[in-house]
Amino acid sequence: MSTSVLFDVQGPRAKRVTMILNVVAVLVVAVLVWLVLQKLGEQGQLEPAKWSALFTDRTWSNFLIPGLVSTLKAAALAVVGSVVFGLIFGLGRLSGLWIVRAVSTVVVEFFRAVPVLVMMIFFYLGLARTGLIQPSNTPFWAVVIALILYNGSVIAELVRSGVYQLPKGQREAGLAVGLTPSQALRSILLPQALTAMLPSLVSQFVVILKDTALGYIITYPELLASARRLGSGDGNILQTLLLAAVVFMIINSVLTFVAGRLSRLLSYRTAGKTRPLHEAAAGDETG
């Protein structure tokens, strides 16, 4: 029997069993969907009036668009800050100085262990007591700082593990052409590690975007909080939350698509830059 890399190719009997199981699964899901829709219909949740209210100018201009802008503003600033934080402390964990590695490790492991919601509440209360920030801006900065510290620590660990997973020949090739260890890390290892871990980075960016929804607990008016406020006032909270979920899915899909294109572009450029180093190292060994 021919085999693939991951599993044995199914025979005729296994294919029939798989097809039957797939059909049964589809029927079960269809029945569950029908039961849910029937229950919602009995409760009046499928009435056109509850859904048509989502597409009025008042809904979007007064609630959803301002909430979306607040979500994207906090997420964008948190993404930039997390990447900077992650690169600094990720490289710190790869430093040749033990004191730098120790401090970076303590910082990263501490903020990875603290729940992001706890940090939001801490900074919300702490910033309010300091008086350094206007009360109206305190929820925004509490959300952003908490997201930066937590997700930046995760990205720092991605940087460290991404560099360690590269073949040792990459570093040796850089040293062979006269680069110092730190130059080889910045010029050769880090670009390749960032390219390899881009899917994980995108997943973390999606986490940042979704975690902005925790800001409603500290009164930050992001998209989910705006949808809840709209639905509570109009009596169609289920419909508004579903609409907010669709908006989140669209944004995440666009982010994933852009990241995929960027990953292919970076892979091509990184391959073009690293090939001469291997050739040069091979030439030096031959000579």
Phi, psi and omega per residue, in radians:
M1 nan 2.320 3.111
S2 -1.261 2.577 -3.100
T3 -2.240 2.712 3.001
S4 -1.759 -3.084 -3.096
V5 -1.212 -0.632 -2.997
L6 -1.733 -0.522 -3.054
F7 -2.754 2.848 3.088
D8 -1.285 2.494 3.083
V9 -1.213 2.345 -3.082
Q10 -1.235 2.531 3.029
G11 -1.509 -3.137 -3.115
P12 -1.011 -0.744 -3.122
R13 -1.166 -0.771 3.129
A14 -1.115 -0.637 3.111
K15 -1.122 -0.705 3.124
R16 -1.133 -0.740 3.117
V17 -1.093 -0.747 3.130
T18 -1.094 -0.721 3.130
M19 -1.118 -0.740 3.132
I20 -1.102 -0.757 3.121
L21 -1.106 -0.680 3.109
N22 -1.124 -0.740 3.134
V23 -1.123 -0.754 3.122
V24 -1.084 -0.738 3.141
A25 -1.100 -0.737 3.118
V26 -1.100 -0.723 3.126
L27 -1.136 -0.721 3.120
V28 -1.086 -0.791 3.115
V29 -1.089 -0.728 3.139
A30 -1.088 -0.718 3.110
V31 -1.128 -0.746 3.126
L32 -1.095 -0.746 3.102
V33 -1.080 -0.737 3.138
W34 -1.107 -0.729 3.130
L35 -1.126 -0.718 3.124
V36 -1.120 -0.790 3.135
L37 -1.115 -0.669 3.108
Q38 -1.104 -0.740 3.130
K39 -1.137 -0.724 3.109
L40 -1.122 -0.657 3.112
G41 -1.121 -0.684 3.109
E42 -1.128 -0.535 3.140
Q43 -1.560 0.046 3.097
G44 1.383 0.258 -3.101
Q45 -1.383 -0.201 -3.136
L46 -1.755 0.153 3.121
E47 -1.120 2.385 -3.106
P48 -0.974 -0.577 -3.086
A49 -1.113 -0.593 -3.137
K50 -1.229 -0.502 -3.116
W51 -1.594 -0.616 -3.119
S52 -1.158 -0.445 3.131
A53 -1.149 -0.323 -3.134
L54 -1.272 -0.296 -3.017
F55 -1.969 0.481 3.072
T56 -1.646 2.787 3.134
D57 -1.121 -0.626 3.128
R58 -1.081 -0.733 -3.098
T59 -1.072 -0.767 -3.045
W60 -1.461 -0.755 -3.047
S61 -1.303 -0.537 -3.080
N62 -1.715 -0.333 -3.038
F63 -2.242 -1.132 -2.946
L64 -1.216 -0.796 -3.121
I65 -1.154 -0.835 3.061
P66 -1.028 -0.680 3.105
G67 -1.156 -0.678 3.109
L68 -1.143 -0.726 3.109
V69 -1.077 -0.743 3.120
S70 -1.116 -0.706 3.121
T71 -1.107 -0.850 -3.098
L72 -1.172 -0.619 3.134
K73 -1.137 -0.817 3.121
A74 -1.168 -0.722 -3.119
A75 -1.158 -0.737 -3.109
A76 -1.112 -0.803 3.128
L77 -1.147 -0.655 3.127
A78 -1.193 -0.649 3.111
V79 -1.095 -0.845 3.140
V80 -1.079 -0.831 3.141
G81 -1.118 -0.645 -3.141
S82 -1.173 -0.703 3.125
V83 -1.136 -0.778 3.114
V84 -1.090 -0.836 3.110
F85 -1.028 -0.785 -3.107
G86 -1.145 -0.695 3.116
L87 -1.160 -0.755 -3.113
I88 -1.092 -0.909 -3.062
F89 -1.422 -0.400 3.014
G90 -1.183 -0.771 3.053
L91 -1.184 -0.553 3.082
G92 -1.089 -0.642 3.116
R93 -1.271 -0.259 3.092
L94 -1.770 0.058 -3.079
S95 -1.155 2.683 3.077
G96 -1.389 -0.209 3.115
L97 -1.590 2.187 -3.053
W98 -1.143 -0.588 -3.126
I99 -1.165 -0.662 3.101
V100 -1.167 -0.750 3.114
R101 -1.088 -0.724 -3.090
A102 -1.145 -0.819 -3.136
V103 -1.113 -0.762 -3.139
S104 -1.107 -0.697 3.133
T105 -1.128 -0.765 3.137
V106 -1.080 -0.796 -3.128
V107 -1.085 -0.847 -3.091
V108 -1.107 -0.849 -3.094
E109 -1.169 -0.581 3.122
F110 -1.140 -0.897 -3.072
F111 -1.282 -0.402 3.024
R112 -1.230 -0.499 -3.065
A113 -1.473 -0.384 -3.085
V114 -1.527 2.228 3.089
P115 -1.034 2.461 -3.058
V116 -1.130 -0.568 3.116
L117 -1.143 -0.685 3.098
V118 -1.075 -0.730 3.125
M119 -1.154 -0.657 3.101
M120 -1.058 -0.816 3.141
I121 -1.133 -0.708 -3.140
F122 -1.070 -0.872 -3.113
F123 -1.233 -0.536 3.083
Y124 -1.090 -0.804 3.137
L125 -1.288 -0.686 -3.106
G126 -1.184 -0.792 3.135
L127 -1.150 -0.594 3.117
A128 -1.138 -0.603 -3.132
R129 -1.326 -0.517 -3.106
T130 -1.266 -0.548 -3.106
G131 1.319 0.170 -3.127
L132 -1.356 -0.348 -3.095
I133 -2.150 2.512 3.103
Q134 -1.057 2.457 -3.100
P135 -0.944 -0.608 -3.128
S136 -1.200 -0.422 -3.129
N137 -1.690 -0.104 -3.094
T138 -1.058 -0.798 3.118
P139 -1.039 -0.695 -3.124
F140 -1.067 -0.874 -3.087
W141 -1.245 -0.530 3.065
A142 -1.130 -0.732 3.097
V143 -1.123 -0.828 -3.072
V144 -1.123 -0.836 -3.098
I145 -1.097 -0.759 3.139
A146 -1.098 -0.746 3.125
L147 -1.154 -0.657 3.131
I148 -1.128 -0.830 -3.067
L149 -1.157 -0.769 -3.107
Y150 -1.238 -0.953 -3.072
N151 -1.258 -0.521 3.046
G152 -1.107 -0.629 3.089
S153 -1.172 -0.671 3.088
V154 -1.134 -0.737 3.130
I155 -1.153 -0.636 3.082
A156 -1.046 -0.714 3.100
E157 -1.197 -0.597 3.062
L158 -1.117 -0.705 3.115
V159 -1.101 -0.829 -3.113
R160 -1.078 -0.858 -3.109
S161 -1.193 -0.591 3.120
G162 -1.131 -0.691 3.109
V163 -1.197 -0.717 -3.120
Y164 -1.160 -0.459 -3.102
Q165 -1.432 -0.176 3.119
L166 -1.264 2.627 3.083
P167 -1.048 2.500 -3.128
K168 -1.108 -0.401 3.139
G169 -1.112 -0.422 3.115
Q170 -1.110 -0.830 3.130
R171 -1.175 -0.733 -3.126
E172 -1.128 -0.598 3.102
A173 -1.139 -0.695 3.104
G174 -1.150 -0.710 3.109
L175 -1.163 -0.561 -3.112
A176 -1.191 -0.479 3.135
V177 -1.639 0.177 3.014
G178 1.746 0.141 3.112
L179 -1.411 2.582 3.021
T180 -1.337 2.864 3.114
P181 -0.973 -0.722 3.138
S182 -1.196 -0.649 3.096
Q183 -1.170 -0.699 3.091
A184 -1.104 -0.657 3.120
L185 -1.125 -0.828 -3.078
R186 -1.296 -0.656 -2.995
S187 -1.589 -0.491 -3.034
I188 -2.021 -0.969 -3.010
L189 -1.251 -0.826 -3.063
L190 -1.100 -0.817 3.107
P191 -1.008 -0.730 3.130
Q192 -1.190 -0.665 3.119
A193 -1.136 -0.722 3.128
L194 -1.110 -0.688 3.110
T195 -1.149 -0.752 -3.103
A196 -1.184 -0.585 -3.069
M197 -1.695 0.197 -3.131
L198 -1.021 -0.724 3.063
P199 -1.012 -0.704 3.101
S200 -1.183 -0.626 3.082
L201 -1.101 -0.752 3.126
V202 -1.075 -0.736 3.092
S203 -1.038 -0.671 3.125
Q204 -1.228 -0.618 3.075
F205 -1.123 -0.667 3.075
V206 -1.107 -0.697 3.084
V207 -1.064 -0.742 3.112
I208 -1.037 -0.811 -3.128
L209 -1.051 -0.773 -3.117
K210 -1.255 -0.598 -3.112
D211 -1.244 -0.255 3.032
T212 -1.074 -0.407 3.130
A213 -1.128 -0.370 3.085
L214 -1.186 -0.267 -3.119
G215 -1.131 -0.322 -3.133
Y216 -1.116 -0.407 3.139
I217 -1.177 -0.510 3.109
I218 -1.888 0.499 2.999
T219 1.213 0.392 3.062
Y220 -1.394 2.207 -3.012
P221 -1.449 1.084 3.128
E222 -1.434 -3.025 -2.989
L223 -1.071 -0.809 -3.104
L224 -1.134 -0.729 3.116
A225 -1.110 -0.704 3.112
S226 -1.128 -0.699 3.121
A227 -1.150 -0.718 3.106
R228 -1.097 -0.735 -3.140
R229 -1.138 -0.711 3.115
L230 -1.144 -0.830 -3.112
G231 -1.140 -0.623 3.120
S232 -1.156 -0.631 -3.134
G233 -1.326 -0.623 -3.077
D234 -1.686 -0.098 3.133
G235 1.311 0.382 3.106
N236 -2.322 0.925 -3.049
I237 -1.142 -0.583 3.108
L238 -1.072 -0.777 -3.102
Q239 -1.183 -0.721 -3.128
T240 -1.196 -0.643 3.111
L241 -1.203 -0.635 3.065
L242 -1.115 -0.701 3.106
L243 -1.132 -0.728 3.096
A244 -1.090 -0.675 3.104
A245 -1.108 -0.698 3.108
V246 -1.105 -0.710 3.118
V247 -1.099 -0.758 3.098
F248 -1.057 -0.754 -3.122
M249 -1.135 -0.661 3.117
I250 -1.126 -0.801 3.140
I251 -1.086 -0.760 3.141
N252 -1.144 -0.649 3.113
S253 -1.145 -0.735 3.105
V254 -1.113 -0.733 3.127
L255 -1.086 -0.740 3.128
T256 -1.147 -0.695 3.128
F257 -1.125 -0.817 3.132
V258 -1.091 -0.716 3.141
A259 -1.138 -0.641 3.098
G260 -1.106 -0.751 3.097
R261 -1.134 -0.723 3.132
L262 -1.143 -0.658 3.132
S263 -1.086 -0.757 3.121
R264 -1.137 -0.680 3.129
L265 -1.150 -0.783 -3.141
L266 -1.170 -0.625 3.120
S267 -1.099 -0.721 3.129
Y268 -1.148 -0.770 -3.107
R269 -1.222 -0.696 3.131
T270 -1.135 -0.692 3.113
A271 -1.102 -0.665 3.125
G272 -1.193 -0.497 -3.115
K273 -1.492 -0.559 -3.041
T274 -1.503 -0.359 -3.103
R275 -1.089 -0.775 3.111
P276 -1.042 -0.552 -3.134
L277 -1.152 -0.719 3.106
H278 -1.147 -0.712 -3.139
E279 -1.147 -0.700 -3.140
A280 -1.151 -0.723 3.134
A281 -1.112 -0.713 3.120
A282 -1.129 -0.656 3.121
G283 -1.147 -0.676 3.129
D284 -1.141 -0.711 -3.138
E285 -1.163 -0.646 3.139
T286 -1.175 -0.691 -3.134
G287 -1.194 nan nan
